[in-house]
Amino acid sequence: MAGRAELTSYEFRKIRARVLAESDVCIVCGHGAAQAVDHIQPVSKGGAKLDPDNLAPIHGVDGCSTCLRKCNNEKGNRSLAEVNKLVTSVDWFAGP
């Protein structure tokens, strides 16, 4: 992660906490309990590093406990429009 020191900075951690306090619904799969934030417009493609409007909740290393997707890994450095979002009228993983 060379050149990404902002991800461990105090400022980023404050912004991350604020974004997750507002919502924990993942931008990729739409399920709750997201524990990480990701840049909506990737920094590698010109997105702002520390802009709260460019950060959104996403399931990180542990993945989503509902649909089992590794949302942050699937998104990678692609924009949100390039990611296959979970679209269904029924949440098959929610149970009866």
Sine and cosine of phi, psi and omega as CSV:
sin_phi,cos_phi,sin_psi,cos_psi,sin_omega,cos_omega
0.00,0.00,0.68,0.74,-0.01,-1.00
-0.88,0.47,0.69,-0.72,0.04,-1.00
0.99,0.16,0.20,0.98,-0.02,-1.00
-0.87,-0.49,0.64,0.77,-0.03,-1.00
-0.89,0.46,-0.39,0.92,-0.02,-1.00
-0.90,0.44,-0.37,0.93,-0.02,-1.00
-0.94,0.34,-0.29,0.96,0.04,-1.00
-0.93,-0.37,0.09,1.00,-0.03,-1.00
-0.96,0.27,0.39,-0.92,0.03,-1.00
-0.88,0.48,-0.65,0.76,-0.01,-1.00
-0.88,0.48,-0.70,0.71,0.01,-1.00
-0.90,0.44,-0.67,0.74,0.00,-1.00
-0.89,0.45,-0.59,0.80,0.07,-1.00
-0.91,0.42,-0.71,0.71,0.01,-1.00
-0.90,0.44,-0.68,0.73,0.02,-1.00
-0.85,0.53,-0.72,0.69,0.00,-1.00
-0.88,0.47,-0.65,0.76,0.00,-1.00
-0.92,0.40,-0.68,0.74,0.00,-1.00
-0.89,0.45,-0.70,0.71,-0.01,-1.00
-0.95,0.32,-0.45,0.89,0.05,-1.00
-0.95,0.33,-0.53,0.85,0.01,-1.00
-0.96,0.27,-0.61,0.79,-0.01,-1.00
-0.29,-0.96,0.57,-0.83,0.09,-1.00
-0.87,-0.50,0.36,0.93,0.00,-1.00
-1.00,0.07,0.86,-0.51,-0.07,-1.00
-0.90,0.44,0.69,-0.72,-0.01,-1.00
-0.96,0.27,-0.24,0.97,-0.02,-1.00
-0.99,-0.11,-0.80,0.60,-0.09,-1.00
-0.98,-0.17,-0.30,0.95,0.04,-1.00
0.99,0.12,0.06,1.00,0.04,-1.00
-1.00,-0.03,0.41,-0.91,0.00,-1.00
-0.98,0.20,-0.09,-1.00,0.05,-1.00
0.94,0.34,0.45,0.89,0.10,-0.99
-0.92,0.39,0.68,-0.73,-0.08,-1.00
-0.91,-0.42,0.08,1.00,-0.01,-1.00
-0.70,-0.71,0.17,-0.99,0.13,-0.99
-0.82,-0.57,0.45,-0.89,-0.01,-1.00
-0.69,-0.72,0.41,-0.91,0.04,-1.00
-0.97,0.24,0.83,-0.56,0.01,-1.00
-0.89,0.45,-0.79,0.61,0.15,-0.99
-0.99,-0.13,0.92,-0.38,-0.08,-1.00
-0.81,0.59,0.62,-0.79,0.03,-1.00
-0.86,0.51,-0.60,0.80,0.00,-1.00
-0.91,0.41,-0.25,0.97,0.02,-1.00
-0.90,-0.44,0.42,0.91,0.12,-0.99
0.99,-0.15,0.07,1.00,0.01,-1.00
-0.95,0.33,0.48,-0.88,-0.01,-1.00
-0.95,0.30,0.72,-0.70,-0.06,-1.00
-0.93,0.36,-0.71,0.71,-0.13,-0.99
-0.87,-0.49,0.42,0.91,0.03,-1.00
-1.00,0.04,0.89,-0.46,0.00,-1.00
-0.84,0.54,-0.45,0.89,0.03,-1.00
-0.96,0.28,-0.23,0.97,0.04,-1.00
-0.98,-0.21,0.15,0.99,0.00,-1.00
-0.87,-0.49,0.62,-0.78,0.01,-1.00
-0.55,-0.84,0.43,-0.90,0.02,-1.00
-0.89,0.45,0.58,-0.82,0.03,-1.00
-0.42,-0.91,0.48,-0.88,0.07,-1.00
-0.97,0.24,0.78,-0.62,-0.08,-1.00
-1.00,-0.07,-0.72,-0.69,-0.12,-0.99
-0.84,0.54,-0.65,0.76,-0.04,-1.00
-0.97,0.25,-0.32,0.95,-0.01,-1.00
0.98,0.20,0.00,-1.00,-0.02,-1.00
-1.00,0.06,0.78,-0.62,-0.01,-1.00
-0.97,0.24,-0.24,0.97,0.00,-1.00
-1.00,0.03,-0.81,0.59,-0.07,-1.00
-0.96,-0.27,-0.07,1.00,0.07,-1.00
0.92,0.39,0.26,0.96,0.03,-1.00
-0.98,0.19,0.50,-0.86,0.14,-0.99
-0.99,-0.16,0.98,0.20,-0.19,-0.98
-0.85,0.53,-0.72,0.70,-0.04,-1.00
-0.92,0.39,-0.61,0.79,0.04,-1.00
-0.91,0.41,-0.65,0.76,0.00,-1.00
-0.91,0.42,-0.62,0.79,-0.02,-1.00
-0.95,0.31,-0.68,0.73,0.00,-1.00
0.83,0.56,-0.73,-0.69,0.01,-1.00
-0.97,-0.24,0.42,0.91,0.06,-1.00
-1.00,0.01,0.41,-0.91,0.08,-1.00
-0.96,0.28,0.29,-0.96,-0.04,-1.00
-0.87,0.49,-0.55,0.84,0.00,-1.00
-0.92,0.40,-0.39,0.92,-0.03,-1.00
-1.00,0.01,-0.07,1.00,-0.08,-1.00
-0.99,-0.12,0.65,-0.76,0.07,-1.00
-0.97,0.23,0.96,-0.28,0.01,-1.00
-0.99,0.14,0.42,-0.91,0.07,-1.00
-0.97,0.23,0.90,-0.43,-0.01,-1.00
-0.81,-0.59,0.90,-0.43,0.03,-1.00
-0.38,-0.93,0.46,-0.89,0.04,-1.00
-1.00,0.06,-0.24,0.97,-0.02,-1.00
-0.79,-0.61,0.73,-0.68,0.08,-1.00
-1.00,0.03,1.00,-0.09,-0.09,-1.00
-0.91,0.41,-0.31,0.95,-0.04,-1.00
-1.00,-0.06,-0.08,1.00,-0.07,-1.00
-0.97,0.23,-0.36,0.93,-0.02,-1.00
1.00,0.02,0.00,-1.00,-0.05,-1.00
-0.94,0.34,0.00,0.00,0.00,0.00
